[in-house]
Amino acid sequence: MPEEKFAAVVTSPAAAPQHGEAAFFDVDNTLMRGASLFHVARKMHQRGAFTIPQAIGIAWKQLMFVLRGEKMDDIHAVRDTAMGLASGFTVEDIQALGQEVYDEMIESRIWPGAKALAEQHLRVGRRVWLVTATPIEVATVISSRLGLTGALGTVGEVEDGSYTGRLVGEILHGPAKAVAVKSMAESEGLDLARCWAYSDSRNDIPLLSMVGHPVAINPDSGLRRHARDHNWPVYDFRSGRRAATLGLKAATVGGAIYGLWRGFSRFRGPTV
């Protein structure tokens, strides 16, 4: 997969660099709670890009994502929906939307523990990259607001300043992340044996396996088993997770569904 299919946006280093070393962070359920693309969809709903029935479908996918982790079918369904909705939006629209989404919805969902890990890498001079299926416009905002080095993200095709609803290449997910990071390592002179990678999903095992310091954060069941079998560190920032009972989970699901619906219904404002 050619490197140019993914966008890399870089900021200035925070400290004297540790040559050959870097840390790579997934975003959804790793750096933040839930799926960033869901919040982009909420903002697009505010702008009148889709209907309430479509909103309910997206809300349901977000709920399933939070409860069970990533599923490839869900990832591709959300991707296809989002790309279709973006068709006709200008680059400036999406860039502004990314800023709003971060301020209103993402910032409060950043896991403090994951943020602290990223900041520790920066303090000792390691570059810190986001590697995510999230659109590059949103990934870039998250990276810049957190003071990270840069981001690799999914790229939407643009013609005459507007999105066509098609991707450039494939979604940056699963094995594609490993391909993108390997390509970056070659171009940036990184020694992957001296690099770190963080993710919540079994789908990112190819990326985690190629670095010398893989770490599972808020892992799904598949990644948790793999991490245990390979003696990888595991961090779980989800409070009370191990104490949850079936009854509590049922109550949480009901509350989540109501909360997601309320979240969408709040944004039935005027379109722009």
Beta strands, then each sheet from edge to edge (+ up, - down):
strand 1: 7-10
strand 2: 22-25
strand 3: 127-135
strand 4: 150-154
strand 5: 156-159
strand 6: 162-167
strand 7: 196-199
strand 8: 213-217
strand 9: 234-235
sheet 1: 1+ 4- 3- 2- 7- 8- 9-
sheet 2: 5+ 6-
end
